[in-house]
Amino acid sequence: MSFTVGANVAEPYVNGVVCWRAASEPLIPLYKFRRRLCAACSKTKTITRSIIYKQGMAFLVVCISSLLIISISIYVFQLLANRRSRLPPGPRPLPFIGNLLDVVGELPHRSLARIAGRHGPLMTVRLGSQVIIVASSPSTAREVLQTHNRSLTGRSPPDAWLALGHAANSVFVLPPGRRWRALRRIGTEHLLSARQLDGSRLRPLLREATLDLLRRVLGFVEAGSPVEVGRASFAAVMDLQWRAMFSAGLDDAEERALHDAAREAVAVSLSPNVSDFFPALAAADLQGERRLFGRRLAMVYQLVDEQMERRMRGQREAGVGRSGEKDLLDVMLDMSLEQAKDAGAATINRDVIRTFLTDIFLASVDTIASTIEWAMAELLQHPDAMSKLQEELRKVLGSNAHVEQSDVDRLPYLRAVVKETLRLHPVVPLVPNKAEETVEIQGHTVPKGCTVLVSLWAVHRDVGAWPEPDRFIPERFLPRLEETGFLGTTEFDFIPFSAGHRVCLGLPLATRMVHAMLGSLLHRFEWTLPQEVKENVVDMSESLGLTMIMATPLQAIAKSV
Ligand code: HEM
């Protein structure tokens, strides 16, 4: 770009001296002007600066006013468009940034619930250039997850997920097409259905994971140190998931690497990112979230790849597949070989296998471990509920050392505690869908392409559905244990696993492990808070990535019973 200097600005007076060279050259590009003018006379240095300064200021003023005019026009246009398109009501957006200032600064599920308190259970917020419709009540959640679910199951991958091409094959963010359906089917048929989990291959693994957790806690007890409940649960679930997918355990170094990589990948993956609010800036990755997510993901990929390599080498050397019961990796490798033979467009290739196994791994560890940690934090602050639960466990289990899946039906208070924990602390508090078609909800328009966020957190604290919504009262679930199950398909006031086409794939595994692990921890140990925590309070603040975890990891003192 070049700037020109007209005759009027080319006669600058600085300390009473006129620059004749500038005056005689009415049109000079600024960058040249600066160099040439300096060669012309002894006073030019000052004069040049003065002219560049004036030009720069003029340019800045022109830019700022154009930006202001453009953004005010967009703003007015949006307001008019909103009125005409009958979007749900919402806070007035600022030009450019929309309602970002209202939402950031607090955890998004909390700020959105606060704003919904003013604007209603179906509201519109604008985050940067993105239009988001938020459903915050049981009835609006039902509209999204049941009535209009077919049109609202799309996904826009968060920018961070584009790292290493993860989004292209990720079951979490794939649009509801052929590949997404194939992956869900594989997950259900070969790992996560009740039939698989209660079958001869996986059932012993699930039991072993509970015993593994008890052993880890015993290690803390014997060392006389407080138990890091979340960390111990995380490690036990991680090992279980690895064995279920690869029929192989993790050594200490792998366990440490995976723990840190998985926790950080999950934490970074959905944290607020300017690239998501302003897709036009995404290429710059200004916050570095995509790079960070990519680095963490690469560590998980590397370990998954090692397992794949080892298995494929084994198959090549033996000339046949593994004998015995097949694990998830076997099943997926067999499928990819079959599809390669058919020479059609393979739905399952190596990249898809790597991404799916990584997704399943990431989905399972933090969710189950955090739910157990939240439950323990609540119980430690509600000793009556803890005693009642331990009494029930003593009666039902007697001298059995741990909870089996077959015991859970006879443990109503344990089930009520788990439900109340998931009500107050749904580990996925906001579920983002994308409207694939325009739909009408309660007299408002939800336009095609916008994001439709269901706030499970707000639904679970809806005052109409839940008296004293912020209190931990497991008893509220006792009369309705059988009524709603976990799917919320009747009332939609309790939907920790969401509902509809994209309902959580891991529900059967999660409910089995949370009940078995939590029940066993309470049956085998007496729990108290460390003295310094008793004197203050348990820090119940949340930290949010892909899942909602405790910001301060819970520590508790365990004593063998
Ligand atoms: C307490 C534990 C868990 C909770 C509360 C939970 C909750 C959720 C929620 C709310 C969703 C979003 C559903 C939607 O988009 O409408 C979800 C999705 C998903 N969950 Fe879970 N989850 C848990 C454990 C697990 C486990 C253990 C696995 C796998 C082993 C898993 C695998 C998945 C997958 C693959 C999806 C994506 C489904 C899709 O988009 O099609 N989850 N989960």
Boltz pocket constraint, residues with backbone or C-beta under 6 A from the ligand:
constraints:
  - pocket:
      binder: B
      contacts: [[A, 171], [A, 172], [A, 173], [A, 184], [A, 192], [A, 359], [A, 360], [A, 363], [A, 364], [A, 365], [A, 367], [A, 368], [A, 371], [A, 422], [A, 426], [A, 427], [A, 428], [A, 431], [A, 432], [A, 495], [A, 496], [A, 497], [A, 498], [A, 499], [A, 501], [A, 502], [A, 503], [A, 504], [A, 505], [A, 506], [A, 507], [A, 509], [A, 510], [A, 514]]
      max_distance: 6.0
